Amino acid sequence: VTGSRPSAVAVDNAGVLLAGSRAGEVPPEVCRSLLTGLSGLGLSFWVGCAGGVDYSFRKALAELKLHNRVFVGCAFPSRIRSPLLCGLPGNLVSPPGLHPKAALRRRTLYLVKRCCMAVLFPEHPVPGRWGKGSTLVFRSALNQLKPVFVVCTEKPKASLHYQVYASELFGVRGWWVIPHPIDESGLCDELY
């Protein structure tokens, strides 16, 4: 990682990735409800540098004065000090010189790898349609055996690799998508 680090506290793996569509938006009251509830559990936050859902959460994190509990991963050096970060510390997590699409992918994978779970608002403005970045968060989190709370209009498709449960998270309706254990003794990676 290059760039600045959060000065007040180190965000650790007990952090929640907040992610979703660059063309979407999360209402402020929904952001506040989730952030207040999750921070009350002692969790920190990982969020990207994009607009849309990322911006909705960065704005709410700043308003709730959670600066010392957030890590903002930036794909480009120009975003580290952007006013769109809402005063939160930006951190360059993609190597310089990458093609923009590759830099965004690298940033997303960096954030997913370090979180303990993800909260995902994946829908493009067209209900039921997910953006490429949201699909990347969803698949890579589940591949790393991390649960994802998905807020969307349609239930995520069933799979042999995970279970889907309708639920609420601090008053927000969505679906928990939980990776399957191999058997009752634990998750598949614990066998190796």
Secondary structure, 3 states (H helix, E strand, C coil): CCCCCCCCCCCCCCEEEEEECCCCCCCHHHHHHHHHHHHHCCCEEEEECCCCHHHHHHHHHHHCCCHHHEEEEECCHHHCCCHHHCCCCEEECCCCCCCHHHHHHHHHHHHHHHCCEEEEECECCCCCCECHHHHHHHHHHHHCCCCEEECCCCCCCCECCEEEEEEEECCEEEEEEEECCCECCECHHHHC
